[in-house]
Amino acid sequence: MEVLGIFSAFGLSASAGLNAYIPLLVVALLGRYTTLITLRPPWDTLSNGWIIALLVVLALIEFFADKIPAVNHINDILQTFVRPTAGAIVFAASANVITEIHPVLALALGLLVAGGVHATKTLAVRPAVTATTGGAGNVPVSLLEDLTATLVSILAVVVPVVIACVLIIVTSWIVFRFYRRAKRAAG
């Protein structure tokens, strides 16, 4: 069961790289209204009604800010600090549910995972979408990111084995792409 808790933590922190507040909200709601997650102190604060209300407001602000041209780029700059922090919090909160990972390690792993996903989104994906579609593709891509963050967050808690499979597939694909690039450059 301990390994599954780690997969949940990785999945939740990865989705925080796409949208900071969705995985926090999922963990908070599941911690408050279900038995799927029992948050330990100090992370049990996430399931406080006021915190849940604040997360809903912040999620709505980010949702709409990410759909408005030009504002979405400013939002991504601001979220450069928020998303990795949210990833660190959600990783530590969810990993500590089942495992006994040291909090500093859990925070660092969550920060790296969410920061990596956010950097890829902000520095590679979004500029490519903007350049190739003249900005028209940003709203559909943003909706897809929000949907992905929601689904990954829920699946990470309910079926962490799926997250493990996705991580293996994505890692294999990345390694394959680098191998192909290196082979083409060499020959």
Steps between C-alpha positions, in 0.01 A plus 500: 500500500794733565605500135148596391513802732812617320329464161207703631737770618681512165171516307360777719815710484521457121146627463592798721747595227203546267261663747609581854162489667325197347709230673494693828122524471465130413709399801312743725157379388593132515658552841191674634217301341635149437713235662732478199742742666556569867730798521742508791594822681600757381358404159152443645461879483430453128163343587386806698185655351659845468803358321275305262302820426825689439625224267173516302537878457867468400419217257230714336736798473769286338243332273378830356837678500646217291232546232554872433766589239803683644368446855582130462869582449506723809318225689766247396774732626326540836429128516873428462522541875157364592487171304827352631400603853158337456673190365726487804204535738282243327790252469586532868135484609414196290827312549469540874157332494645155442878528518753632745701709252695779664309826447800680348547226240127495424490879458809494278364222277164676462674827420715335232214308338254791491776742401607273214146465367441875534830583325416267212155654469617861527826485305421244230135406453321834537746702286474234228120509513498880490746513210330234289140612556543875545367459854173340391605162640574627850144471633445140383845403628425668833171309528685177421759580768226561758323178405828307511590647841158402635504146361861433604429635850198275545666196347815555707295452816244243383715284271870580559604198293378691191738782592783247525421373149478853362834591660664194347354571156593869504852428626547232233377737230739776615796260511407368154479856358842591643647174368359566150629857501845392609505223238400748223761752612772234502419347169 
